[in-house]
Amino acid sequence: MPSRIGKEEGLVVHTRPWSRITPRTCLWPLTGTLIATFGLSIGLTFRSDHHCYAGTCGEWLFPLQARLHVVVWYVWLSVTVIFLAIRAFHPQMQKTLATPIFHRKLPVIKRNLTFGACLMISWILALYAVIVGIWWHRLRDYFVDRSTAGGIQHGGTTLAAVALTGHWCDVTMGMALIPISRHSALASFFQLSVSTTLTLHMLSAYTLFVLVITHALLYVSWVSLINSLAEQAKTIIPVLNPTYLYHETWPGNDSPLGVWRASLIFTGLFAVIVMLAIAITTLPQLRRKHFNLFYFTHLFSVLMVIVICLHASTMFYCTAPGLAMWCLDWSMRLRELKTILPGSISTFGKGWYIITVPIPRTRLAGCSCRSPLAHFFIHHGDSSRREVHPFTTITHLATADVTTEPESPEISIQFLFRKAGTPNSPQKPPRRCARLSAIFSRPSKNAKKGTEWTEKLASSLDPAIERDYISPGRQEHGLQASSDLALRLEGPYFSPADPSRYHAVVCLVAGTGVSGAIAIAGAFRALQHSRMTNEPAPSIHERLGPRWQTCTIAWSVRENDYTDLPFLEPSADLTVQVCLTGPGRPRQNIQDIMDETRNKLGPDASIWTYISGPKGFIENAKTICKAMPHVDIFAADWEV
């Protein structure tokens, strides 16, 4: 049972041992997944001699190469896991790997090439090279000898290239599936940002698409060669499945096995069509304007993976870890989202709203909550039955956990948002947040009509309460009333950030990006309280001690949108600067803010900068901060 250590504003504060995210909660599921799927995959390479479920099974003809293929893939994954685990425990290593090699961003992806990216690319190329060494000579000898024996002098090498690119597709598909699981160790134990995992998923998926198209074009070139030969030559190697001889597959073999082998071309064609649709909908212009189209097209990839595993057996062996993690991820997400939580919504005026909702305390089990930045995915059935949206909580979860009575099974958290299309604001409505499918409750018959999800959510507040609040007398006294709200929450998901390792923290935020800054301010207040009571703060890095000396929040907000938020109260060493923007007003001077912090602490002080807001604001702030020494940056940028 936690022990009581004192009181803060009448609330009993408790302490409990805090540690980093443990291997028990994050590393073991990944390790267990790798071991179980490796055992299943290597076992199937022996059983497939008699029970092959795919259109072509390399185990029949190349048992040694197929088993080496499986072993190499799982060794590659295991080494990657070990390396990322070591990186997670060494902040200096993380910083070195994140150092850009060139200051210019790469074209198309608009990202800097870092040492970590170069290392990962080299590691992937090494995997491709090993696969070439395992398969190429055996495949070339096999297809060339079969073609020559049938009197076909050309095309054998092309068939070998078709098979080799197929095995490249195996491992690339495995890479594309693994990073997308939010509950996996990739986003928690390994301290990889959402942006990093999404970028890796995107690049491996595009590489897969290129390999699949190359695989298909090589096959088409071989078919055109076969069609130019005499009719007798066409009955030697079947077009529908050139892995076998004509009498081993349909139409030369009418048995169920022969017909099943002929399905190879159709499963491959289906996969190409689905991948083409996914690739088109991932184009930034289309994805941002029609996210639902992008997302639900992505759902077809589930069916595509199943079909492609029926195309070739080695595809399943390489995608098994990602599929297992995906299933585990969805089971955890559905378990969280099935619970309806009774919350409330209230307003601060000017289109600003706050949601208060209790979450089960078990959501924080096994988590150190070291990072003050955590986001949840919110599902509100009255706004949309299929959408869930990411929101950064303004609550510092570590402090909320220790300041809540230990007997309480719940912790109260809050979210701040501003509805789109607010009449007081002349700006265009912000782009919609990412949407994810959540098929649970049907929308209420009383659901309010609105064009934006946040507008529908805000309409849950009783209009009478909102009118009463914005009247001058009520607003001056800070009186708030609320309306009940039924929500489903998925999370928390913690961002890899530990500001306590730095001497100073500067939050450069704009608009609703202030939510993360409020949570960081909560962490700093917890540190200040711990200094007064001589007790350890719940989120401070034990090895480094309380290095965090100052916290500055610089909030840029349009004058017409500004409202006085009670969470931004300054205190000792906690500075809050509000820059009102709009027609005729200057923009926030980020350089002056950073210089002021540097001059206060000295040239050698370490500074951590949190940046959140519109994309243009983030890019401008990052450019200024990157030019300053001893400054680390965390940008809340989910764009890929």
N, C-alpha and C positions, 0 to 999 in steps of 0.2 A: 504494500500500500504506500503511495507517495506520502511524503511528510510535509507538514505545513511550515512555511518559512516566514510568513508575514502577511500584511494586508496592503492593498493598493486601492485607494478610493473605496474602501468598504468591502472589497472583494477579496476573498481568501485566495492566496497564490500557493500553488503546489509545485513541487519539483519531482522529477523522475529521471532515471538515467537516460541520457540521449546518446545515440551513436549514429554513425553514418548508415546509409541504406545497406542492409545486411545481405550477405550471400544467401542466407536462408530464405529470404523473401524474393530475391531477384535472380541470383545466379543459378540456384538449384533447378528452377523450372527449365531454364535454357539448357543446362547440363543434362538434365533428365531427358529433355526432348532430343538432344543430339544422340545420346546413348540408345534410346529406344528406337529412333528412326534408323540409326545405323544398323542395329541388330535386325530390324525388319527388312531393310533394304538388302543387306548382305545375305540374309536368309532366303529372300525371294530369288536371288540369282542362282541358288541351288534348286529351288522348287520349280522355277520356270522351265526347266527341262521337260516337265510333264504338264504343267498348268500355266501356260502363258496367256495372260489376260490382254495383251496388246497386239496391235496389228503386226508388229515386228519385234522380236525379242533377240537382242544380240547375244544373250546367254546360250542360245542354241548353237550358234556358230563361233562365237568368240568368248567362251566362258572366262578365260584368263583376263582378257582386256576389260570385260564388263565388270569383273570384281575389282580390278585395279582402278577402274573409273570411279567406282563407289568409294573405295578406300581413299583415293587422292582427294575427292570432294570433301569427305568428312574430316580428313586431316587438315585440309585448307581451312575449313570452317572452325575447327578446334583451335588452330594456331591464331586465327583472327580473334576468337573469343578471348584467348589468353592475353594477347597483345592489348585488346581494349580494356580488359580487367586491370592490367598493370597501369595503363594510361589513366584509368578512373581514379587511382590512388595517388597520382603524381601531378599536381597542378602545374608545375613547371614544364612537365612533358606536354601537357595539354596546350600550354601557351606556345611552346616551340613548334608543335605540329600545326598550330593555327596561324603561324607567321606566313604572310604572303611572300612568294618568291618574286613576283612582279607587282608593281603598284597598279598597273592597268588591269582592268577586268577582262576576262575572256569574252569573246563575242558570243552571241546567242544566249548563253546561260547567265551572262552578266555577273560573274562571280570571280573573286581572286583565286589564283592558283596557289595553294598553300603547300607546305612541306608534307602535311598529312595527306592531302589529295594526291600528290606525286607518289607517295609511298603506297597508297591504296591502288592507284592505277598500275604501278609496277607489280604489285602483288597479284592483281587480276591477270595481267599479261603473263606472269609466270605460270599461273594456273592453266591458261590457254596453251602455253608452250608445252607443259607436261602432258596435256590431253593429246596434243599432236604427236608427241613421242609415244604415247600408249597406243594410239589407234592408226596413225597414217599408214605405216608400212604394211600392217596386217590387212587393212581395208583395201589398199591399192593392189596387193598381191591377190586378194580374194576376188575382187571384181574384174581385174584384168585377166586373170586365169579363166574365170567363168565365161567372159566375153570371147576370149580367144578360142576356148574349147568349142564354142558354138559357132565359130566362123565369123565373129564380129571383131574386127581389128581395132575399132575406135570406141570410145565411150566409157571404158572401164575406169579410167582415171577420173572422169567427170562424176561417175557414180560414187567413187571413193570420196570425192570432195563433198558431194551431197550428204553422205553419212557423217563426215567429219564436222561439217557445219551444224548438223543435227545434234552432235554431242556438245558442241559449244553452246547451242541453245539450251541443253539440259542444265548446265551449271549457271548460265545467265538467268534463266527463269528462276532458279533457286535463289540467286542474289536479289532479284526483283521482289520476291515474295517476303523475304525476311524482315527488311527494315520497317514495314508498314504497321507492325503490331505495336500499338501505343502502350499496352500493358507489359511488353517484353522488357528484358534487361537493357535493350538498346536505348530506351528513353529514360531509364532510371539508374540502374546500377552503373552503366557505362558512361553516364553523364553526357549523352549526345543530345544536341538540341533538336527540336522538331524540324527546323529548317535543314539541318544536316541529314537526318534520316529521309526526309522527303526528297532532297536533292539526290541522294544515293539511289533511292527508288526510281526517280525519274530518269537518271542517266543509265542505270542498268536496264530499265524498261525500253528506252529508246535503242540501246545497244541490242537488246533482244529482238526488237522489231527489224532492225537492219539485218541481223543474222538470219531471221526467218525469211525475209524477202530474198536474201542471197541464196539461202537454201532452196527456196521455190524456183528462183531463176535458173539455178544450176540444173534442177530437175527438168524444167521446161526445155532447156537447151539439149539435155540428153534425150528427151522424148522426140524433139524435132529430128535428131540424128537417127533414132530408131525408125521413125516414120519414113525416112528416105531410103531405107533398106528394102530388100525383097521381102515378100510376104512370109517366106519360110523362116527368115531370120527373126521375124517378129514373134515367133512362137517359141523362142529360146528363153528370153528374159521377159517376164510380163511387165507391161507398162504400169499396171495398178500397184504392183509391189515388187520392185526389181531386186529386193533382198533375196527372193526365192526364185526357183525355176518355174517355167510356165506350167508344168504339170503339178506343181505344189500349191498353186493358188488359182482362184477363179479368173477367167472362164475355163482354164485347163483342168481345174479340180472343183467339182460341184459339191464336195462334202462341206459340212458346216465350218470346218477349220479352214478350208480353202476360200470360202466366201468371207469369213472373218478377216483373213489376211488381206483380201482385196479392199477392205475398208480403210487401209492406210492412206490412200489418196484423198478420201472424203473427210477423214478426221483432220488431215493436214490442211485441206481447203477451208474447212470451217474455222480452224484456228487463225488462218491468215485473214479471213474476212472480219472476225471479231477484233483482232489486233489492229487492223486498218481503221475500224470504227473508233477504237479507243485512241489511237494515235491522232486521228482528226479532231476528236473532242478535247484532247489535251492542249491544243493550240491556245496560247494565252488569250487571244481575242475572243475565242469561242467559249473557253472555260470560265472566264470572268463574267461574261454576259449571260451564259446559260449553264450555271453550275449544276442544276438538277440533271440536265442532259449529260453532262460530263460524268456525274456520279453514278447515275443509273446505267449508263453505258459501261462504266467500270464494273458494275455488278455482274455483267456478262462474262467477265474474266474468270469468275468462279466456275461457270459451266465450261469455259474454254480450257481451263487447267485440267478439269476432269477429262475432257475429250482428248486433249493433247497427251495425257498419260496413257490413253488407249491407243495413241498413235505409235509410241515407242516406250518400251518398259523402262529404259534408263531415265526417262523424263520423270517418272514417279520417284525413283530413288534419289534424285537431286532436289525435287520439290517437296519431299516429305517433311524436312525440318520446318520449312516455311509454312506448309499447310497445317502442321501440328500446332505451330505457334499462332497461326491465324485462328484456328478453332479454339485454342485456349484463350486468346484475346477476346473473341466474340462471346465465349461463355462467361467471362468475367464482366464484360460490358453489359450483357443482357441481365446478369445477376444484379448489377447496380441499377440499371434502368428500369427494372420491373417494379421497384419500390416507389410509390407515390409519397412525396414529402410535403407536408403542409407548411407553406411559406406565406409571406406577406409582401406587399408592394406599397411603397409610399413615394412621395415626390419632394424635390427641393425647388421646384419651379424651373422655368426656362427650358422645359423639356427634359430635365434630369430626373432620373428615378433610381430608387434603391430597392433591391430585393433582399429580404432576410429569410433564411431558410436553415433549419436544423439538419445536420447530417449525422449519420451514425458514427460514433467514435471509432468503431472498428475500421473505418476508411483510412485511418492513420496508422493502423497496426503495422509494425515492422518498418516504419519509415522515420527517418531522422528529422524530416521537415527542415533541414538546414537551409534550404533555399527559401527566401521569403516570397518568391514568385510561384504561384500555383494557379492553374486554370482548370475549370470544369466544363463539361459539355452539358448544356441545359436543354431539356425537352419540355415544351409547354403544349399540351394537347389542344388547348383552345386556340392557339395561334397556328399550329400546323401539326398534323399527325405524323409526318415523316421527317421533319427537320429537327436537328439538334445543333446548337450554336456554341462555339467556345467563348467563355468569359473568364477573364482574370479576376480572381477574388481580391477584394480590398482588405480582407482579413489576413493577418499574419497567423497562420495556422498553428505554429509552435506555441505562440503566446496564448492563443485561444484554448489550446489543449491544456496547458498548465494552469490557466486561470479559471478553468471550469471545474466545478466540484467533481472529484474523482468518482463519486457514485452516479453521476449523470451519464447516461448512455449516449447522449447527443452533444454536439458542439454547434453553436450558432455561427453562421458565416454570412457574409454580405457581398452583393455584387452591385456595381454602379454602372448605369448605362444611360444613354441619351437616345431618345427615339428619333428615327429618321423623319424628315418632312416636317420638323417643328416650325410652326408659323413664325416664331420669333427670329428664326435664323434664315438669312437670305442665301445661305450656301446650299449646294446641291446635296441630296441625300447621300450618305456614305455608301460605299459598295457593300453588298451583303457579305456577312461572314460565311465561312465555310459551312456547308450543310452536309449532314450525314444522315443516313436512313435510320429511323427508329420507329418500327411498326408496332405500336402498342395501343394506346387509347384512340378512339375515334374523336374527331373534333366535336365540340359542343354545339348544339343547335343555336346557342346564344352567342356563338363566337362573333366578335366584332369584325367588320370588314376593314381591310387595310391593305396597302400595297407592300409594306415592309413588315418583316417579322417583328422587329422591335416596336413598330407602331401598334401592332396587334397586342403585343405583350403589355405595352403601356396602357392600352385601353382596358386592361383588367382592373385598373384603379377606378373606383367609383368617381364619376365626374363631379359629384357634389363635394367630395373630399378635396379634389384638385382645385375646384373653384374657391373653396373655403380657405385652402392653404395659401393661394397666391394673392388673397386680399391683403392689403398692407398691414393691418393690425396683427393678423395671424403670423405673417412672415417675420415680423420684427421680433416676436416672442419665440420663434423657432418651434412652434407647435406643429406636430405631425400626426396625422391619422393614416390608417392603412387599410387596405383591402386584402382579403384572403386570396391565396394563390396556391394551386396544386402543381408541383413540378416533379420532374425526374432528373436526377443528376448523375453524371458519369464522371468519376474522378475521385481525388485530385491527381493531376499530372504536374509534377514539379519541374521547373526549368533549371538547368544546370548553372546555378549562380550562388556564390558565397561571398557577399560583400564584406563579411567580418574579417576577411583576409587583407583588407586594404585600410589605409589611413583615412581616406575620405571617399564618400559616395556622392555622385552628382546625378540627379534624375532629370534628364532633358525630355520633357513630355509635352504633347500637344493634344487638345481635345480630350476624348475619352481614354487616351493613353495614360491619363493620370491615375488609373486604377492600380497599376503596378507600383507607382510611386507611393501611393497610400499604404500598400502592404509593406514596402521597404521602410517607410516611416514608422510603421508599427514595430518592425524588427529593431529599429534604432531606439525607440522608446523602451523596448524590453531591455536593451543593453544599458540604457541610462538607469533604469530601475535596478538592474543587477549591480551597478556600481554603487548605488546609494545603499543597498542592502548587503553588499559584499557576498552576493550569491551568484552562481553562474547563470548567464542568460541561456534560454533553451536553444538558441540557434548559433551560438558562438563556437568557433573552431578551437577546441581545447588546446591543441599544440601551439597555436600562434598567439593565443591570449587576446585580450580586448584591444586590437590595433585600431578599430574603427573609432575615429575621433569626431568627425563632423559629417553631417548629411545635409545636402542642399537639394531642394526641389524647385525647379524652374518650369512653371506651367504656362504654356502658350495657349490662349483660348480667345476665340472671337468675342468682341465686346458684347454683341447681341446674345451670345450664348452663355455668358459668364453668370455664375451664381455662387454664393458663398457656401463652400462645402465645409462642414464642421470637422472633417477628418484632417484638414490641412492647418491645424493650429501649430504655430512655431513654438519652440522651446529652446532650452540651452543647447547650443551647437546644432540645432535643427532649424535651418533657414528655409523659408518658403517665399518664392518670388513669383508673382503673377504678372504675366505680360499680356495685356489686352491688345488684340490685333483687329484689323478691319480697315475700311477705307480711310486713308489719311493717317494711319497709325504705323509706326515702325515695327518691324519684326523683332523677335527675340534675338539679342546679341549673344550668341553662344560662346564666341571667343572671349568676351569680357567675363562671362560667368566662370569659364574654365581658368582664365588667368587669375581671377580673384581667389579661387580655391587654391591654386598653386602658390600664390604669394602668401596666403595665410599659413600654409603648412611647410613651405620650403621646397626647394627644387627636387629633392630626393624622395618626397612623399609619394606613395602609390595611390592612384585614384581609379576607382571603378565607376564607369559611366553607364547608366541605364537609359536607353533611348526608346521611346515609343510614341507613335503618332502616325500621321499620313506618310506615304512612301517618300514624297519629296522632302519632308521634314527629317525623316530618318537618314536619308542619303546625305543631306547637308550636314547634319550633326556628326555623322560618322566620318566624313571627310575632314572636318575640323579637328575632331578628337584623335584621329589616326596620326595627325602631324605633330602631336604633343608627346613627349617622352613620359614613360612610367604611367601610361594611361591604358587601361584595359576596357573594352567595350562589350556591352551586351545589348544587341538591338532586337526588339520584339517584332521581328519581321518574319511573317509567315509566307511571304511570297516565294514561289519556287520558279 
